[in-house]
Amino acid sequence: MNGNRLGVGFIGSGFNAQFHMRGWRGVRGGDVRGVWSPNATNAQAAAKYARDLDVGQAEAYGSITEMVADPEIHAIWVAGPNHKRIENVEEIVHAVESGKGDLAGLACEKPLARNLAEAKRVKELAERIGVKTAYLENQVFAPDIERGRDLLWRRGAAATGRPYLARAAEEHGGPHAPWFWNGTLQGGGVLNDMMCHSALVVRHLLTEPGQPLSTVKPVRVTGHIASLKWTRPEYVEHLKEMMGTDVDYAKAPAEDFASVHIEFATEDGHRVLGEATTSWSFIGAGLRLSAELLGPEYSLQWNSLETGLRVFFSRRVAGAQGEDLVEKQNAESGLMPIVADEALEYGYTAEDRHFVRVFAGLEEPLLTFDDGIDVVRILMAAYRSAEEGRTLDYASAELDDYVPAVARGEWRG
């Protein structure tokens, strides 16, 4: 690394990659140096976006191999579509094994893959080239989550006993790109897309700071999925207008609401509970993240839309639709909350700062591909539970070769 600075290349140029770039303004010790996308125009636009943010002299690359081969690139952030995950990681590994480049680390966005077999394949590929790995789940790095968790464990749990119930939710009106809505390409619907966040947040909150997630083990999983909004005829047509005719929820729907109850066993002999919900059918100001943690004599609540900054626009204020107030914004008038720095508040900044330091050898990773596999296994257990209408015993559930009905194109809501 030049001057001990980590050069990072991004696979993917869309919404997620740009959120990381916005968060990178608070990262020290690393620079965004490259972007690859199958769409060259998008790659160039994302590289320019990084340069305009002054987070690195990023350039667009013609291939993943070309980016890996550049000696200025020391780590890759994989932020492309789920159905391209294996293909993208295989090209990274082939480039390294062919002697075209060398990497210090490989980071992958949530979920690690569409199902358990693919997740294990991603880990196996990374192990072949001996790189450090990072599983990117921004919400466990959110400042409010980290600060609240630390305080409740240090003061409340220390005085009255460990917490026993955690809740988390992520809700908005639906994703940005057509492939997210396609169960086969994405690996499912909202459960696969967003429950990876919420299921990990509840486990994280129930885990004592400084201890591994393995000290809070899933025992039983109960999942429910439904299509509450987007299979209604008027919204089937609205979705086609927004995403194109390839997204037809009359013929091939995916769930727009999911809930999961996870019973955990702790190393100190307790049974504790996690409740998580996710939705693409939520209507409010925009994206809402929320969490709760409850113990014998204490509690924590977080709601990302309960901001200290709000604005009001009357009916006479007209403007183009956008997301300049909050992600997944649903209105441009009325009383509106503003999340002043979404990348910071949602955890991207702390997440990227941490993993830059991990790949530079300065910290031990909080989340690796092993954790990504654990998350995918919980998601698959929730899908199977929902399909079979029963609570699953987590340890004995047969999930290695399981593909949800939504991902097989066989679910009809």
C-alpha positions as CSV (number, residue, x, y, z in Angstrom):
1,M,0.0,0.0,0.0
2,N,1.2,3.4,-0.9
3,G,1.9,5.5,2.2
4,N,-0.1,2.9,4.2
5,R,-3.3,3.9,2.4
6,L,-5.7,1.2,1.2
7,G,-6.8,1.5,-2.4
8,V,-10.3,0.2,-2.8
9,G,-12.2,-0.9,-6.0
10,F,-15.9,-1.3,-6.3
11,I,-17.8,-3.9,-8.2
12,G,-21.1,-2.1,-8.9
13,S,-21.9,1.5,-9.6
14,G,-25.4,1.9,-8.4
15,F,-27.3,3.0,-5.3
16,N,-25.4,0.9,-2.8
17,A,-21.9,1.6,-4.1
18,Q,-22.7,5.4,-4.0
19,F,-23.9,5.1,-0.4
20,H,-20.6,3.7,0.5
21,M,-18.8,6.5,-1.3
22,R,-20.8,9.1,0.6
23,G,-19.9,7.4,3.8
24,W,-16.2,7.3,2.7
25,R,-15.9,11.0,3.6
26,G,-15.5,9.9,7.2
27,V,-13.0,7.1,6.4
28,R,-9.3,7.6,7.0
29,G,-6.5,5.4,5.7
30,G,-8.2,4.3,2.5
31,D,-9.3,5.8,-0.8
32,V,-11.9,4.8,-3.5
33,R,-9.6,4.2,-6.5
34,G,-11.7,2.2,-8.9
35,V,-15.1,1.2,-10.1
36,W,-16.2,-1.6,-12.5
37,S,-19.7,-2.1,-13.8
38,P,-21.0,-4.0,-16.8
39,N,-22.3,-0.7,-17.9
40,A,-19.3,1.4,-18.8
41,T,-21.2,4.7,-18.7
42,N,-22.4,3.9,-15.2
43,A,-18.9,3.0,-14.1
44,Q,-17.5,6.3,-15.3
45,A,-20.3,8.2,-13.6
46,A,-19.7,6.4,-10.3
47,A,-15.9,7.1,-10.5
48,K,-16.6,10.7,-11.2
49,Y,-19.0,10.8,-8.2
50,A,-16.2,9.5,-6.0
51,R,-13.8,12.1,-7.3
52,D,-16.3,14.8,-6.8
53,L,-16.8,13.7,-3.2
54,D,-13.0,13.9,-2.9
55,V,-12.8,10.3,-1.5
56,G,-10.2,9.1,-4.0
57,Q,-8.9,9.5,-7.5
58,A,-11.3,6.8,-8.8
59,E,-11.2,5.6,-12.3
60,A,-13.5,3.3,-14.3
61,Y,-12.1,-0.1,-15.4
62,G,-13.0,-2.2,-18.4
63,S,-13.1,-5.5,-16.4
64,I,-12.8,-6.8,-12.9
65,T,-9.6,-8.5,-13.9
66,E,-8.1,-5.1,-15.0
67,M,-9.1,-3.5,-11.7
68,V,-7.6,-6.4,-9.6
69,A,-4.4,-6.1,-11.7
70,D,-3.9,-2.5,-10.9
71,P,-1.2,-2.2,-8.1
72,E,-3.2,0.8,-6.7
73,I,-6.1,-1.5,-5.8
74,H,-5.6,-3.5,-2.6
75,A,-9.1,-4.5,-1.7
76,I,-12.4,-5.0,-3.5
77,W,-15.9,-4.1,-2.2
78,V,-18.4,-6.4,-4.0
79,A,-21.6,-4.4,-4.4
80,G,-23.2,-5.7,-7.5
81,P,-26.5,-7.6,-8.0
82,N,-27.1,-10.9,-6.1
83,H,-27.4,-13.0,-9.2
84,K,-23.9,-11.9,-10.4
85,R,-22.2,-12.6,-7.0
86,I,-20.6,-15.9,-7.8
87,E,-19.5,-14.8,-11.3
88,N,-18.0,-11.6,-10.0
89,V,-16.1,-13.3,-7.1
90,E,-14.9,-16.1,-9.5
91,E,-13.3,-13.4,-11.8
92,I,-11.6,-11.8,-8.8
93,V,-10.2,-15.2,-7.7
94,H,-9.1,-16.2,-11.2
95,A,-7.3,-12.9,-11.6
96,V,-5.4,-13.4,-8.4
97,E,-4.6,-17.1,-9.0
98,S,-3.4,-16.2,-12.5
99,G,-0.8,-13.8,-11.0
100,K,-2.5,-10.7,-12.4
101,G,-2.9,-9.0,-9.1
102,D,-2.8,-9.4,-5.3
103,L,-5.4,-8.3,-2.7
104,A,-5.3,-7.7,1.0
105,G,-9.1,-8.1,1.5
106,L,-12.5,-8.8,0.0
107,A,-15.7,-7.2,1.3
108,C,-19.1,-8.3,0.2
109,E,-22.5,-6.5,0.6
110,K,-25.5,-8.2,2.1
111,P,-26.7,-10.8,1.6
112,L,-23.6,-12.8,1.0
113,A,-25.5,-14.8,-1.6
114,R,-29.0,-15.9,-2.7
115,N,-29.0,-19.2,-0.8
116,L,-26.8,-21.2,1.5
117,A,-25.0,-23.2,-1.2
118,E,-24.0,-20.0,-3.0
119,A,-22.9,-18.4,0.3
120,K,-20.6,-21.3,1.0
121,R,-19.2,-21.0,-2.5
122,V,-18.4,-17.3,-2.0
123,K,-16.5,-18.2,1.2
124,E,-14.7,-21.1,-0.5
125,L,-13.5,-18.9,-3.4
126,A,-12.1,-16.3,-0.9
127,E,-10.3,-19.0,1.0
128,R,-8.6,-20.1,-2.2
129,I,-6.7,-16.8,-2.4
130,G,-6.2,-16.4,1.4
131,V,-7.6,-12.9,1.7
132,K,-9.2,-11.4,4.7
133,T,-13.0,-11.1,4.3
134,A,-15.6,-8.6,5.4
135,Y,-19.3,-9.1,5.5
136,L,-21.0,-5.7,4.9
137,E,-24.0,-5.1,7.1
138,N,-24.2,-1.4,7.8
139,Q,-26.9,-1.3,10.4
140,V,-25.0,-3.0,13.2
141,F,-22.5,-0.1,12.8
142,A,-25.2,2.6,13.0
143,P,-24.0,5.1,15.7
144,D,-27.4,4.9,17.6
145,I,-27.3,1.1,17.7
146,E,-23.7,1.0,18.9
147,R,-24.1,3.8,21.5
148,G,-27.3,2.4,22.9
149,R,-26.1,-1.2,23.0
150,D,-23.0,-0.2,24.8
151,L,-24.9,1.8,27.4
152,L,-27.5,-0.8,28.1
153,W,-25.1,-3.6,28.5
154,R,-22.6,-1.5,30.6
155,R,-25.2,0.0,32.9
156,G,-28.5,-1.9,32.7
157,A,-27.3,-5.5,32.1
158,A,-24.4,-5.2,34.5
159,A,-26.8,-4.2,37.3
160,T,-29.9,-6.2,36.6
161,G,-29.1,-9.0,34.1
162,R,-28.8,-9.6,30.4
163,P,-31.4,-8.4,27.9
164,Y,-34.1,-10.8,26.9
165,L,-35.9,-9.3,23.8
166,A,-34.7,-7.5,20.8
167,R,-36.8,-6.1,17.9
168,A,-35.7,-4.6,14.6
169,A,-37.4,-3.5,11.4
170,E,-36.5,-2.0,8.1
171,E,-39.4,-0.6,6.0
172,H,-39.8,1.4,2.9
173,G,-41.9,1.5,-0.3
174,G,-39.8,-0.8,-2.5
175,P,-36.3,-1.0,-4.1
176,H,-34.8,1.1,-6.9
177,A,-33.8,-1.4,-9.6
178,P,-35.9,-4.1,-11.4
179,W,-33.7,-7.0,-10.5
180,F,-34.5,-6.5,-6.8
181,W,-38.2,-7.3,-7.6
182,N,-37.3,-10.5,-9.4
183,G,-37.4,-13.4,-7.0
184,T,-35.1,-15.6,-9.2
185,L,-32.4,-12.9,-9.7
186,Q,-32.5,-11.5,-6.2
187,G,-33.0,-14.8,-4.4
188,G,-36.4,-13.9,-3.0
189,G,-38.3,-10.8,-2.0
190,V,-38.1,-8.4,0.9
191,L,-37.0,-11.2,3.3
192,N,-33.8,-11.9,1.4
193,D,-33.2,-8.3,0.5
194,M,-33.7,-6.7,4.0
195,M,-34.2,-9.3,6.7
196,C,-30.4,-9.9,6.5
197,H,-30.1,-6.5,8.3
198,S,-32.9,-6.9,10.8
199,A,-32.1,-10.5,11.8
200,L,-28.5,-9.6,12.4
201,V,-29.4,-6.5,14.4
202,V,-31.5,-8.4,16.9
203,R,-28.7,-11.0,17.4
204,H,-26.1,-8.2,17.7
205,L,-28.2,-6.4,20.4
206,L,-28.6,-9.5,22.4
207,T,-24.8,-10.3,22.2
208,E,-22.6,-8.9,25.0
209,P,-20.2,-6.3,23.6
210,G,-16.8,-7.9,23.1
211,Q,-18.2,-11.4,22.7
212,P,-18.7,-13.2,19.4
213,L,-22.2,-13.7,17.9
214,S,-21.7,-17.4,18.5
215,T,-22.4,-16.9,22.2
216,V,-26.1,-16.3,21.2
217,K,-27.1,-19.3,19.1
218,P,-30.3,-19.6,17.1
219,V,-32.5,-22.5,18.3
220,R,-35.9,-22.1,16.7
221,V,-37.0,-20.0,13.8
222,T,-40.5,-19.0,12.7
223,G,-41.0,-17.1,9.5
224,H,-44.0,-15.5,7.7
225,I,-44.1,-13.9,4.3
226,A,-46.9,-12.2,2.4
227,S,-47.6,-9.9,-0.6
228,L,-49.7,-7.2,1.0
229,K,-49.6,-4.4,-1.6
230,W,-47.8,-5.2,-4.9
231,T,-50.0,-8.0,-6.0
232,R,-53.1,-5.9,-6.0
233,P,-54.1,-5.3,-9.6
234,E,-53.7,-1.5,-9.6
235,Y,-50.2,-1.9,-8.1
236,V,-49.2,-4.7,-10.4
237,E,-49.7,-2.2,-13.2
238,H,-48.0,0.6,-11.3
239,L,-45.0,-1.6,-10.7
240,K,-44.7,-2.4,-14.5
241,E,-44.8,1.3,-15.2
242,M,-41.9,1.9,-12.7
243,M,-39.8,-1.1,-13.4
244,G,-40.7,-2.3,-16.9
245,T,-42.9,-5.2,-18.1
246,D,-40.3,-7.8,-17.1
247,V,-41.5,-7.2,-13.5
248,D,-45.0,-8.7,-13.5
249,Y,-46.4,-9.5,-10.0
250,A,-49.6,-11.0,-11.4
251,K,-47.5,-13.9,-12.8
252,A,-44.3,-14.0,-10.7
253,P,-44.6,-12.1,-7.4
254,A,-42.2,-11.9,-4.5
255,E,-43.1,-11.1,-0.9
256,D,-43.3,-7.5,0.1
257,F,-43.6,-8.2,3.8
258,A,-41.8,-10.7,6.1
259,S,-41.5,-11.3,9.8
260,V,-39.3,-13.8,11.7
261,H,-39.1,-14.8,15.3
262,I,-35.8,-16.3,16.4
263,E,-35.4,-18.0,19.8
264,F,-31.7,-17.9,20.9
265,A,-29.8,-19.9,23.5
266,T,-27.1,-17.9,25.3
267,E,-23.9,-19.3,26.7
268,D,-24.9,-18.4,30.2
269,G,-28.0,-20.6,30.0
270,H,-30.8,-18.1,29.0
271,R,-33.4,-18.3,26.3
272,V,-33.8,-14.9,24.6
273,L,-36.0,-13.7,21.7
274,G,-35.4,-11.7,18.5
275,E,-38.3,-10.3,16.5
276,A,-37.7,-8.8,13.1
277,T,-39.9,-7.4,10.3
278,T,-39.2,-6.0,6.9
279,S,-41.5,-4.4,4.3
280,W,-41.6,-3.0,0.8
281,S,-45.2,-2.0,1.5
282,F,-44.5,0.7,4.1
283,I,-45.8,4.2,3.4
284,G,-44.3,7.1,5.4
285,A,-41.8,9.8,4.9
286,G,-39.3,7.3,3.5
287,L,-37.0,4.5,4.8
288,R,-37.7,3.7,8.4
289,L,-35.2,1.8,10.5
290,S,-36.1,0.9,14.0
291,A,-34.9,-1.2,16.9
292,E,-35.7,-2.0,20.5
293,L,-33.8,-3.8,23.2
294,L,-35.5,-4.8,26.5
295,G,-34.1,-6.2,29.7
296,P,-35.2,-6.6,33.3
297,E,-35.0,-2.9,34.3
298,Y,-34.0,-1.0,31.0
299,S,-34.9,-0.5,27.4
300,L,-33.7,1.0,24.2
301,Q,-35.7,2.5,21.3
302,W,-34.4,3.8,17.9
303,N,-36.4,5.2,15.0
304,S,-34.4,6.7,12.1
305,L,-37.3,9.0,11.1
306,E,-37.5,10.6,14.6
307,T,-34.9,13.2,13.6
308,G,-34.0,16.5,15.1
309,L,-34.4,18.3,11.8
310,R,-37.8,18.7,10.0
311,V,-39.0,21.0,7.3
312,F,-42.5,22.0,6.1
313,F,-43.5,22.7,2.5
314,S,-47.0,23.9,1.8
315,R,-49.1,22.9,-1.3
316,R,-47.8,25.9,-3.1
317,V,-44.3,24.5,-3.1
318,A,-43.9,22.3,-6.2
319,G,-40.8,20.4,-7.2
320,A,-39.5,17.3,-8.9
321,Q,-39.5,14.0,-7.1
322,G,-36.3,13.0,-5.4
323,E,-34.6,11.6,-2.3
324,D,-32.9,14.7,-1.0
325,L,-34.6,14.5,2.4
326,V,-34.5,10.8,3.2
327,E,-33.9,7.5,1.3
328,K,-37.0,6.1,-0.4
329,Q,-38.7,9.5,0.0
330,N,-42.5,9.3,-0.6
331,A,-43.5,13.0,-0.7
332,E,-42.2,16.5,-1.4
333,S,-44.6,18.5,0.7
334,G,-46.0,18.6,4.2
335,L,-44.0,18.1,7.4
336,M,-40.9,16.1,6.5
337,P,-38.1,14.6,8.6
338,I,-34.6,15.0,7.3
339,V,-31.7,12.6,8.0
340,A,-28.8,15.0,7.6
341,D,-26.1,12.5,6.9
342,E,-27.7,9.2,5.9
343,A,-24.5,7.3,5.2
344,L,-23.3,8.2,8.8
345,E,-26.6,7.5,10.5
346,Y,-27.2,4.2,8.8
347,G,-23.7,2.9,9.6
348,Y,-21.9,3.0,6.3
349,T,-19.2,5.3,7.5
350,A,-18.3,3.3,10.6
351,E,-18.5,0.1,8.7
352,D,-16.2,1.2,5.9
353,R,-13.8,2.8,8.4
354,H,-13.6,-0.5,10.4
355,F,-13.0,-2.7,7.4
356,V,-10.3,-0.4,5.9
357,R,-8.5,-0.8,9.2
358,V,-9.1,-4.6,9.2
359,F,-7.5,-4.9,5.7
360,A,-4.6,-2.7,6.8
361,G,-4.0,-5.1,9.7
362,L,-5.0,-2.6,12.4
363,E,-8.1,-4.3,13.8
364,E,-9.8,-7.7,13.9
365,P,-12.9,-8.0,11.8
366,L,-16.3,-7.8,13.5
367,L,-18.0,-9.6,10.6
368,T,-16.5,-12.0,8.1
369,F,-17.9,-14.3,5.4
370,D,-18.6,-16.9,8.1
371,D,-21.1,-14.4,9.6
372,G,-22.5,-13.8,6.2
373,I,-23.2,-17.6,5.9
374,D,-24.9,-17.6,9.3
375,V,-27.2,-14.8,8.2
376,V,-28.1,-16.6,5.0
377,R,-28.8,-19.8,6.9
378,I,-31.3,-17.9,9.2
379,L,-33.0,-16.4,6.1
380,M,-33.3,-19.8,4.5
381,A,-34.8,-21.2,7.8
382,A,-37.3,-18.3,7.8
383,Y,-38.3,-19.0,4.2
384,R,-38.7,-22.8,4.8
385,S,-40.7,-22.1,8.0
386,A,-43.0,-19.8,6.1
387,E,-43.5,-22.4,3.3
388,E,-44.1,-25.2,5.6
389,G,-46.2,-23.3,8.1
390,R,-44.3,-24.4,11.2
391,T,-41.5,-23.4,13.5
392,L,-38.2,-25.0,12.5
393,D,-35.6,-26.5,14.8
394,Y,-32.6,-24.6,13.6
395,A,-29.9,-27.1,14.2
396,S,-31.6,-30.0,12.4
397,A,-33.2,-27.9,9.5
398,E,-32.0,-29.2,6.1
399,L,-31.0,-26.0,4.3
400,D,-27.7,-26.7,2.5
401,D,-29.5,-27.3,-0.9
402,Y,-32.7,-25.4,-0.2
403,V,-33.9,-22.7,-2.6
404,P,-37.0,-20.8,-1.5
405,A,-40.2,-21.1,-3.6
406,V,-40.0,-17.3,-4.3
407,A,-36.5,-17.8,-5.8
408,R,-37.6,-20.8,-7.8
409,G,-40.4,-18.7,-9.3
410,E,-43.1,-21.0,-7.8
411,W,-44.6,-18.8,-5.1
412,R,-47.9,-17.1,-5.8
413,G,-48.5,-15.1,-2.7
